[in-house]
Amino acid sequence: MHRVVSGSVFSKLKIFFLIWFCLLASAAAFAQASDTFTIVALPDTQIYSRSYPAIFRAQTQWIANNVSNLNIKLVLGLGDIVDNGSSLVQWQNANNAISLLDGRVPYMLAIGNHDYDNNVPSTRSAVYYNTYYGISHYAGQPWFRGSFPSGSADNYYGVFNIGGRDYLVMMLEFYPRNSAIAWASSIIQANADKSVIIVTHGYEFDDNTRIKACDSDSSGSYGMTGDNDGEEMWNKLAGKYPNVLMVLSGHIKVHDGVGRRADLGSNGNLVNQVLADYQSYPVGGDGKLRIMKITPSQNKIQVSTYSPYANTWLTDAQNQFTLDLRDPGAVGGGTATISGTAKSIVNCSWLAGVAVSYGGTSTTTDANGNFTVKVPVGRKYSNATLTAQRNGWGRVQQIVTARSGATNNVVVFMSTSGQIAGRVTNASGAGVSGVSVSLSGGRLPTAKTVITNSSGYYSSGWIPVGTYSLSAVASGYVTRSTATTVSTGATTTANVALQ
């Protein structure tokens, strides 16, 4: 006699096996995540140091209490430790909170614009910052490797071995000087075997673009036009080297004070850039922390936002999200959106009627200079050249990353243009081939170098109007430099005689 199994028994068996399968899957996931470690970021703490020191202490005490269970390996301050860099009381308040981390977990603190004497970063004077968190504070730490300039911790770096991988963490001053960028470049190149995390106070704007000319908080707004804001840091440093992994920043408090973007560097490496600054929220941010759980084996960075002071989590998409640690490669194709604005680099006005093309799709900017293009992509991240041109203005081309299923924002700066051309000769008047002719200044984001042809002639191509420094470098000759000006629609002749 055969027994008939009722439907309810089948249902119970299904539930049993489903639970069993989920338990196995959870156990497997736990095993895969055994390499997870945590980095905690302290967004601008300036208001706590000024008015709510108990909130600051609640943040650092929570970190100290959770070092083991969260496997916290590092705490990173995003700058603006205090609200007034010349206030001893505020530095004492900050130190009372930060000292709770001593002996518990390594920490590194970037310098913000409010951390300089009298809140004037253009002076590059930061007496109290270097008194409390100068190189003497870090010199005895096993991870500390060096700083710049000599005797200052305005720029410094450390190396941490986490899970058998070496991570180089670079703290850069507020809108770094060219000399600081050159120093950082030399360190990154000398440590090509290490993954690099860059922390700098001002880098990204809340609209997910990098800080640049025309932004209210750009380097120029602080009287630091010769120094480097976010877009320049990307071109000269963060986007230039294959081992750069991430850039963290604060400073921008407008709107919700958060943002993120992901770009492929010039070597094809994925660079996540993440902004967090909650100082404009009630009581200076209510003690919000950025908690980043990194799992290399799963190629993931899980970012969450928590206030130990209020015991609350922010769970919206801007404050709780997952990033790819590295480029996942040829997966995740679909449609990507490039959205941006064309502006005059001279007066920051919007430019209508600019023809924009990207990935085989073209459009024209509207009356406010805005444009949007949607393009099919065969992988999650891919680079392509965006071209913008308008009658009477020079054509602009820049590499822009498309992200499948997401929008990357971009600002295109344009100007009327001209050219510099000429001939490089030797003492006998004969043309010298293979001479490197470098142009810097004007409105170029980075220096441009062209090479003389077999007869010694060179041409800059169309570049923005302005005054440029021209240098001619050739082996066996003394380097010659001169200044020259580019005018609208004209070719300026600049001949160079080498000795």
C-alpha positions in Angstrom: 0.0 0.0 0.0 1.4 3.4 -1.0 1.2 6.3 1.3 0.2 9.7 -0.3 2.2 12.6 1.1 0.0 15.6 1.7 0.7 19.0 0.1 1.3 20.5 3.6 4.2 18.0 4.2 5.7 19.0 0.8 5.5 22.6 1.9 7.2 21.9 5.2 9.9 20.0 3.4 10.4 22.9 1.0 10.7 25.3 3.9 13.2 23.1 5.7 15.4 22.7 2.6 15.2 26.4 1.9 16.3 27.3 5.4 19.1 24.7 5.2 20.3 26.1 1.9 20.2 29.7 3.3 22.2 28.7 6.3 24.8 27.0 4.1 24.9 30.1 1.8 25.3 32.3 4.8 28.2 30.2 6.2 29.9 30.3 2.8 29.5 34.1 2.6 30.9 34.4 6.1 33.9 32.3 5.0 34.5 34.4 1.9 34.3 37.6 4.0 36.9 36.5 6.5 39.3 39.1 4.9 36.9 42.0 5.6 38.5 45.0 7.4 37.1 48.4 8.3 38.3 51.9 7.7 36.4 54.7 9.6 36.4 58.2 8.2 35.8 61.2 10.5 34.1 63.9 8.3 34.7 67.5 9.3 34.7 67.6 13.1 35.1 71.4 13.4 31.7 72.2 15.0 32.2 69.4 17.6 35.6 70.9 18.6 34.1 74.3 18.8 30.7 73.7 20.5 30.0 70.0 21.1 33.1 68.2 22.4 31.0 65.4 23.9 29.8 64.4 20.4 33.5 64.2 19.2 34.3 62.0 22.2 31.3 59.8 21.5 32.6 59.2 18.0 36.1 58.2 19.0 34.9 56.2 22.0 32.6 54.1 19.8 35.5 53.5 17.4 37.8 52.4 20.2 35.1 50.1 21.6 34.6 48.5 18.2 38.1 48.0 17.0 38.0 44.2 17.5 34.5 43.3 16.4 34.6 45.4 13.3 38.3 44.7 12.6 38.9 48.5 12.3 42.4 48.9 10.9 42.6 52.7 10.4 40.8 56.0 11.2 41.1 58.8 8.7 40.2 62.4 9.4 39.0 64.3 6.4 40.2 67.7 7.5 38.8 70.7 9.5 39.6 69.1 12.8 38.7 72.4 14.5 36.7 75.4 13.4 39.3 78.0 14.2 42.9 77.0 13.7 44.1 79.6 16.2 41.9 78.5 19.1 43.9 76.6 21.7 40.6 75.5 23.4 39.3 73.9 20.2 42.6 72.0 19.7 42.4 70.8 23.3 38.8 69.6 22.8 39.9 67.8 19.6 42.8 66.2 21.3 40.7 65.0 24.2 38.5 63.1 21.8 41.2 61.8 19.4 43.5 60.6 22.3 40.8 58.0 23.0 42.2 56.2 19.9 45.8 56.1 21.1 47.0 52.6 21.6 43.8 51.2 20.1 43.9 51.9 16.4 46.1 53.9 14.0 44.7 57.3 12.8 45.8 59.9 10.3 44.3 63.4 10.2 44.4 65.6 7.0 44.7 69.3 7.4 41.6 71.4 6.4 41.3 75.1 5.6 40.0 75.8 9.2 43.1 74.1 10.7 45.5 76.8 9.5 46.3 79.8 11.6 43.4 82.2 11.6 41.7 80.0 9.0 43.8 81.4 6.2 45.2 78.4 4.2 47.0 80.6 1.7 49.7 81.4 4.4 50.4 77.6 4.8 51.0 78.4 8.5 49.5 75.8 10.9 51.2 76.1 14.2 48.6 74.3 16.4 48.0 71.6 13.8 51.7 70.8 13.7 51.9 71.1 17.5 49.2 68.5 18.1 49.5 66.4 15.0 52.8 67.1 13.5 55.5 64.7 12.6 56.6 64.3 16.2 53.2 62.9 17.0 53.5 60.2 14.3 57.3 59.7 14.1 57.3 56.8 16.5 54.5 54.9 14.8 55.6 51.8 12.8 53.5 52.8 9.9 54.8 56.3 9.5 57.1 56.8 6.4 57.6 60.5 5.8 56.3 64.0 5.3 56.6 67.2 3.3 57.9 69.9 3.6 60.6 69.1 6.1 59.4 69.5 9.7 55.7 69.7 8.7 52.9 67.2 8.6 50.9 69.2 6.1 51.6 66.2 3.7 52.6 62.8 5.0 52.1 59.1 4.4 52.0 55.7 6.0 52.1 52.1 4.9 49.8 49.4 6.5 49.9 45.7 5.8 46.3 44.4 6.0 45.5 40.8 5.2 48.8 40.4 3.5 48.3 43.5 1.2 50.2 46.7 1.5 48.2 50.0 1.5 49.8 53.3 1.2 47.7 56.1 2.7 48.6 59.6 1.6 47.4 62.7 3.5 47.6 65.8 1.3 47.3 69.5 2.3 44.3 71.7 1.5 44.6 72.4 -2.3 48.1 71.1 -2.6 50.9 73.2 -3.9 52.7 71.9 -7.1 55.7 71.0 -4.9 53.4 68.8 -2.7 52.0 67.1 -5.8 55.5 66.5 -7.1 56.4 64.9 -3.7 53.3 62.8 -3.6 53.9 61.6 -7.2 57.5 60.5 -6.3 56.2 58.5 -3.3 53.4 56.8 -5.3 55.8 55.9 -8.1 58.4 54.6 -5.7 55.7 52.3 -4.1 54.1 50.8 -7.2 53.5 47.6 -5.4 51.1 49.2 -2.9 47.5 50.2 -3.2 47.1 54.0 -2.6 44.4 55.8 -0.7 44.6 59.6 -0.9 42.9 61.8 1.7 42.6 65.5 1.1 40.2 68.1 2.5 38.9 69.7 -0.7 38.5 67.6 -3.7 34.9 66.8 -4.7 31.8 68.9 -5.0 28.3 67.8 -3.9 27.1 67.4 -7.5 29.6 64.5 -7.9 32.0 66.6 -10.0 35.6 67.4 -8.8 36.1 70.9 -7.5 37.3 73.2 -10.3 37.5 76.7 -11.5 34.1 78.5 -11.2 33.1 76.5 -8.1 32.5 78.7 -5.1 35.0 76.7 -3.0 37.7 76.3 -5.6 41.3 77.1 -4.9 40.9 80.5 -6.4 38.3 81.5 -3.9 40.9 81.2 -1.2 43.5 83.2 -3.0 45.4 80.0 -4.0 45.0 80.2 -7.8 48.5 78.7 -8.2 47.6 75.6 -6.2 45.6 72.5 -7.1 41.9 71.9 -6.6 40.1 68.6 -7.3 40.2 68.6 -11.1 43.9 69.4 -11.1 44.6 66.8 -8.5 42.9 64.2 -10.7 44.9 65.2 -13.8 48.3 65.5 -12.0 48.0 62.8 -9.4 45.0 60.6 -8.6 44.1 59.7 -12.2 47.7 59.3 -13.3 49.0 56.3 -11.5 47.8 52.6 -11.7 48.0 51.9 -8.0 45.6 54.6 -6.8 42.5 53.0 -5.3 40.5 55.8 -3.7 40.2 59.5 -2.8 38.4 60.6 0.3 37.5 64.2 1.0 35.3 66.6 3.0 35.0 70.4 3.0 31.9 70.8 0.9 28.9 71.2 3.1 26.2 72.6 0.7 23.0 70.6 0.1 23.5 67.2 1.7 27.3 67.3 1.9 27.8 64.0 0.3 28.8 62.7 -3.2 30.7 60.0 -5.0 32.0 59.2 -8.4 34.1 56.4 -9.9 36.5 56.9 -12.8 39.1 54.8 -14.6 42.5 56.4 -14.4 44.7 56.8 -17.4 46.1 53.3 -16.7 42.7 51.7 -16.6 42.5 51.4 -12.8 39.3 52.1 -11.0 39.4 55.1 -8.6 36.5 55.7 -6.2 36.2 59.3 -5.0 33.9 59.8 -2.0 32.8 63.0 -0.3 31.3 63.3 3.2 30.8 66.5 5.2 27.9 66.8 7.7 28.8 70.0 9.5 25.7 71.8 8.2 23.4 69.3 9.8 22.0 69.9 13.3 24.7 70.2 16.0 27.5 70.0 13.4 26.6 66.6 12.0 25.2 64.8 15.1 28.4 62.7 15.2 28.0 60.9 11.9 30.8 58.5 10.9 31.6 57.0 7.5 32.2 53.3 8.0 33.9 51.5 5.1 34.0 47.7 5.2 36.5 46.5 2.6 36.4 42.9 1.4 39.1 42.3 -1.3 38.0 38.7 -1.9 34.6 40.0 -2.9 35.9 43.1 -4.6 33.6 45.2 -2.5 33.6 48.3 -0.3 30.4 48.6 1.8 29.9 52.1 3.0 27.5 53.0 5.8 26.9 56.1 7.9 26.3 55.9 11.6 26.0 58.3 14.5 27.1 56.7 17.8 26.0 59.9 19.6 22.4 59.6 18.4 22.6 55.8 17.8 21.1 56.3 14.3 22.0 55.1 10.8 21.5 56.9 7.6 20.1 54.4 5.2 19.4 56.4 2.1 21.3 55.7 -1.2 23.7 58.6 -0.6 24.8 57.3 2.8 24.6 53.5 2.5 26.0 52.0 -0.7 28.4 49.5 -2.1 31.4 50.2 -4.4 33.6 48.0 -6.5 37.0 47.9 -5.0 38.6 47.4 -8.4 37.4 47.4 -12.0 35.5 44.1 -12.4 36.5 43.9 -16.0 34.4 42.9 -19.0 31.1 42.5 -17.1 28.0 44.6 -16.4 27.3 46.2 -19.8 24.2 48.2 -20.4 23.5 51.9 -20.8 25.6 54.8 -19.3 24.7 58.4 -19.0 27.1 61.3 -19.3 25.6 64.6 -18.1 27.4 67.9 -17.9 27.7 71.6 -18.6 29.8 73.6 -21.0 31.3 76.8 -19.5 33.6 79.6 -20.5 36.9 79.2 -18.7 37.4 82.9 -18.8 34.3 84.1 -17.0 32.5 80.9 -16.1 29.4 81.7 -18.2 27.2 78.9 -19.6 27.8 78.1 -23.3 24.8 77.3 -25.4 25.1 75.7 -28.8 28.2 73.6 -28.1 28.3 70.4 -30.1 29.1 67.5 -27.8 29.9 63.9 -28.9 30.7 60.8 -26.8 30.7 57.2 -27.6 29.2 57.7 -31.1 26.3 59.8 -29.7 26.0 63.6 -30.3 24.0 66.4 -28.8 24.0 70.2 -28.4 24.1 72.2 -25.1 20.9 74.0 -24.2 20.6 77.7 -23.2 22.1 76.9 -19.8 25.0 75.0 -21.3 23.7 71.6 -20.2 23.8 68.4 -22.1 23.1 64.7 -21.6 24.1 61.7 -23.7 23.2 58.1 -23.2 25.5 55.5 -24.7 25.5 51.7 -24.7 28.6 50.2 -23.0 29.9 46.6 -23.0 31.2 46.7 -19.4 30.5 48.3 -16.1 33.3 51.0 -16.5 34.8 52.2 -19.8 36.7 55.3 -20.9 36.0 57.2 -24.1 36.8 60.7 -25.4 34.3 63.4 -25.1 34.6 66.1 -27.7 33.0 69.6 -27.4 33.3 72.3 -30.1 31.6 75.5 -31.0 32.2 78.0 -33.8 34.9 80.5 -32.9 36.0 78.4 -29.9 38.7 75.8 -29.7 37.8 72.2 -29.7 38.0 70.5 -26.3 38.7 66.8 -25.9 38.8 65.0 -22.5 38.6 61.4 -21.3 35.4 60.6 -19.5 34.4 57.4 -17.7 31.0 55.9 -18.5 29.4 53.7 -15.8 26.8 51.2 -16.8 23.4 52.0 -15.2 24.7 55.3 -13.7 25.4 58.9 -14.5 28.8 60.5 -14.5 28.8 64.3 -14.3 31.3 66.4 -16.1 32.1 70.1 -16.7 33.7 71.1 -20.0 35.6 74.3 -20.0 36.1 76.1 -23.3 37.7 79.3 -24.5 38.5 81.1 -27.6 41.8 79.7 -28.8 45.0 80.3 -30.7 48.3 78.5 -31.4 52.0 78.9 -30.8 54.3 77.7 -33.5 57.9 78.2 -34.3 61.3 76.6 -35.0 64.1 75.5 -32.7 67.6 76.0 -34.0 71.1 75.6 -32.9 74.0 78.1 -32.9 74.5 77.6 -36.6 70.9 78.3 -37.4 70.0 74.7 -38.3 66.8 73.2 -37.1 67.1 70.8 -34.2 64.8 67.7 -34.3 63.4 65.9 -31.3 63.3 68.9 -29.0 60.7 68.8 -26.2 58.8 72.0 -26.2 56.7 72.4 -23.1 53.9 74.9 -22.5 52.5 75.7 -19.1 50.2 78.4 -17.7 47.4 80.1 -19.6 44.3 77.9 -19.1 45.9 74.6 -19.6 45.0 72.1 -16.8 48.4 70.5 -17.2 51.5 71.3 -19.1 51.5 70.4 -22.8 54.6 69.0 -24.6 55.1 68.8 -28.3 58.2 67.6 -30.2 60.0 69.3 -33.0 60.0 67.6 -36.4 63.1 66.7 -38.5 63.5 70.4 -39.5 63.1 71.8 -36.0 59.5 73.0 -36.4 56.8 72.6 -33.7 53.1 73.6 -33.2 51.1 73.7 -30.0 47.8 73.0 -31.8 44.8 75.0 -30.6 45.1 76.0 -27.0 43.2 78.5 -24.8 44.1 82.2 -25.0 46.4 83.4 -22.3 50.1 83.9 -21.4 52.3 80.8 -21.4 55.7 79.8 -20.4 57.6 77.9 -23.1 60.6 75.7 -22.4 62.7 73.9 -25.0 64.7 70.9 -23.7 67.2 68.9 -25.7 70.1 66.7 -24.8 73.4 68.5 -25.1 71.9 71.9 -25.1 71.1 74.5 -22.3 67.4 74.6 -21.6 65.8 77.8 -22.9 62.6 79.3 -21.5 60.5 82.3 -22.7 57.1 83.7 -22.2 54.6 84.1 -25.0 50.9 85.0 -25.5 48.2 83.2 -27.4 45.5 85.4 -29.0 42.1 84.5 -30.3 42.2 82.8 -33.7 45.9 83.7 -34.3 49.1 81.8 -34.5 51.9 83.3 -32.3 55.4 82.7 -33.6 57.9 81.8 -30.9 61.3 80.7 -32.3 64.0 79.4 -29.9 67.8 79.4 -30.4 69.6 76.7 -28.4 73.2 77.1 -27.3 
